[in-house]
C-alpha cells in the first residue's frame, strides 16, 4: 500500500510569512496526526483528527497554527505568521486501528524560518 | 510535554555488538511502541508491546516492558551499520488517545 504522502519536503520562509503543509494519509486510515519535531527532540503532537473531526488540539498554538482535514482524507496544516521558533520538521501520521498497529509516518516537511 | 525519557541519549558501538536502549515513562499505558528515525527522514514503526505483555521479539529486535517500573528496553542484536539512526519510544497512554514520544537515543554503529 502507498505510504503517507507529505509536501513540500523543504520550505524556507521569512518570519511573519505564512506557510502551509499538505498530508495525504493511507487510504482507509481514519485517524490522522500532525507532529512537530524540533531538532534534537522527540516529536510533539499538535493535532489529532478522527475522520474530519478534531479529537485533540490542546497543544496547537491556535493564535498562529490552524489545521483542517477536508472530507476526512487530506489534511493541511498552516502557520500564519511564522516565528523563528517554528523551525522544525512537521510530520504527518495516520493509523488504521488504535492499539493493534503502530502509526505510519510521512517523510515530513522541514521548515526553516529565517 | 514528553512522556518518556530515554537512556542513553547517545550510543556508539561496533558492528556485530548488541545495542540496548532504555525508556522510562510516567503514566499508565495501553501500549508502548518503538520507532526508528534515520537522519532527516520520517519515523518507522518497529514494534508494539501491549501493557499485558512482558517481552516481544521481531527479527533482531527484542523489547521488554515492566509496567511496575514504568520502563521498557529495546535490544538490537548483532548490530549493522544500517542500524545507525535515532530510536524513540512512544507511549499510548491509558488516559488519553494520543501517542507521546520520548527524547530518543542516537545510535551510531561503526563498521
Boltz contact constraints between the chains, C-beta under 6 A:
constraints:
  - contact:
      token1: [A, 42]
      token2: [B, 2]
      max_distance: 6.0
  - contact:
      token1: [A, 42]
      token2: [B, 88]
      max_distance: 6.0
  - contact:
      token1: [A, 42]
      token2: [B, 101]
      max_distance: 6.0
  - contact:
      token1: [A, 42]
      token2: [B, 102]
      max_distance: 6.0
  - contact:
      token1: [A, 42]
      token2: [B, 103]
      max_distance: 6.0
  - contact:
      token1: [A, 42]
      token2: [B, 104]
      max_distance: 6.0
  - contact:
      token1: [A, 43]
      token2: [B, 101]
      max_distance: 6.0
  - contact:
      token1: [A, 45]
      token2: [B, 98]
      max_distance: 6.0
  - contact:
      token1: [A, 48]
      token2: [B, 98]
      max_distance: 6.0
  - contact:
      token1: [A, 56]
      token2: [B, 98]
      max_distance: 6.0
  - contact:
      token1: [A, 99]
      token2: [B, 30]
      max_distance: 6.0
  - contact:
      token1: [A, 102]
      token2: [B, 33]
      max_distance: 6.0
  - contact:
      token1: [A, 102]
      token2: [B, 45]
      max_distance: 6.0
  - contact:
      token1: [A, 102]
      token2: [B, 48]
      max_distance: 6.0
  - contact:
      token1: [A, 105]
      token2: [B, 42]
      max_distance: 6.0
  - contact:
      token1: [A, 105]
      token2: [B, 43]
      max_distance: 6.0
  - contact:
      token1: [A, 106]
      token2: [B, 42]
      max_distance: 6.0
  - contact:
      token1: [A, 107]
      token2: [B, 41]
      max_distance: 6.0
  - contact:
      token1: [A, 107]
      token2: [B, 42]
      max_distance: 6.0
  - contact:
      token1: [A, 108]
      token2: [B, 42]
      max_distance: 6.0
